[in-house]
Amino acid sequence: MTQSPESTNAATLAAYEAGAGAYVEGTPATPPDRLTGVFNLLATHVRPPATLLEIGSATGRDADLLEERGYAVTRTDAATSFVNLLRRRGLAVDRLNVLTDEVRGVYDVIYANAVFLHFSRGELVGVLARMLPHVRARGLLVFTVKGGTGEGWSTHKLDLPRHFTYWQEPALRRLVASTGWQVLELTVATGADTEWLTVIARPAV
Ligand SMILES: C[S@@+](CC[C@H](N)C(=O)[O-])C[C@H]1O[C@@H](n2cnc3c(N)ncnc32)[C@H](O)[C@@H]1O
């Protein structure tokens, strides 16, 4: 499946292709406490060793930390800039655009931090449904999006436009449940200027 060049995600990916260096510079090497909390919560449901597919690895920070915790991580990203960056570090990484490419394999965990916020509500429905056969029965889907209303373009961090869809807890919960997932956790963390929603879900039986 090819991505229409007019799609908001294609434009967002073009920003990551051009602005990967700025993204790396603007991303703290140490994760915020919020993310450490997500890793801890993940471990209460699926303990390492376990296989984990990361969507949108970017700098590779989270993959490195999850590997240190004992997960067998498969790194992926849709942007060639990030794929090349990780390959230069000697790491194995696949180019994977979850809107257009087939996911291969079945994992204990699929993890995507701050990736699905670049998808429209309709795109997210499709992605969640297509992830389902790629997570084992007692496995997990873990993802984060930004809280808020509506959607729009932002040039923060990269100085280039990226498209964001903002979410509120009840609508997100309904959407995830409507795509064949059972929501185990939906947490809301308020940071300095951003509210983050974290979803931990497992295939509904
Ligand atoms: C805000 S960054 C988050 C990166 C990383 N997970 C982190 O926490 O720093 C968004 C990431 O999503 C990736 N991305 C955007 N659209 C994607 C798509 N359709 N398929 C896979 N990855 C995508 C981008 O290339 C980028 O690495």
PDBQT file of the ligand as one rigid body, heavy atoms in Angstrom, charges set to zero:
ROOT
HETATM    1  C1  LIG A 301       7.387  11.949  18.206  1.00  0.00    +0.000 C 
HETATM    2  S1  LIG A 301       8.419  10.746  17.427  1.00  0.00    +0.000 S 
HETATM    3  C2  LIG A 301       8.591   9.555  18.733  1.00  0.00    +0.000 C 
HETATM    4  C3  LIG A 301       9.817   8.745  18.566  1.00  0.00    +0.000 C 
HETATM    5  C4  LIG A 301      10.181   7.821  19.708  1.00  0.00    +0.000 C 
HETATM    6  N1  LIG A 301       9.208   6.777  19.878  1.00  0.00    +0.000 N 
HETATM    7  C5  LIG A 301      10.369   8.618  20.976  1.00  0.00    +0.000 C 
HETATM    8  O1  LIG A 301       9.640   8.368  21.946  1.00  0.00    +0.000 OA
HETATM    9  O2  LIG A 301      11.246   9.482  20.997  1.00  0.00    +0.000 OA
HETATM   10  C6  LIG A 301       7.351   9.955  16.269  1.00  0.00    +0.000 C 
HETATM   11  C7  LIG A 301       7.978   8.780  15.566  1.00  0.00    +0.000 C 
HETATM   12  O3  LIG A 301       6.967   8.113  14.817  1.00  0.00    +0.000 OA
HETATM   13  C8  LIG A 301       7.483   7.729  13.575  1.00  0.00    +0.000 C 
HETATM   14  N2  LIG A 301       6.339   7.577  12.658  1.00  0.00    +0.000 N 
HETATM   15  C9  LIG A 301       5.505   8.524  12.191  1.00  0.00    +0.000 A 
HETATM   16  N3  LIG A 301       4.617   8.001  11.333  1.00  0.00    +0.000 NA
HETATM   17  C10 LIG A 301       4.864   6.665  11.298  1.00  0.00    +0.000 A 
HETATM   18  C11 LIG A 301       4.275   5.577  10.600  1.00  0.00    +0.000 A 
HETATM   19  N4  LIG A 301       3.271   5.769   9.729  1.00  0.00    +0.000 N 
HETATM   20  N5  LIG A 301       4.764   4.336  10.813  1.00  0.00    +0.000 NA
HETATM   21  C12 LIG A 301       5.793   4.137  11.675  1.00  0.00    +0.000 A 
HETATM   22  N6  LIG A 301       6.415   5.130  12.335  1.00  0.00    +0.000 NA
HETATM   23  C13 LIG A 301       5.952   6.392  12.156  1.00  0.00    +0.000 A 
HETATM   24  C14 LIG A 301       8.438   8.867  13.225  1.00  0.00    +0.000 C 
HETATM   25  O4  LIG A 301       9.354   8.547  12.210  1.00  0.00    +0.000 OA
HETATM   26  C15 LIG A 301       9.083   9.120  14.575  1.00  0.00    +0.000 C 
HETATM   27  O5  LIG A 301      10.167   8.271  14.804  1.00  0.00    +0.000 OA
ENDROOT
TORSDOF 0
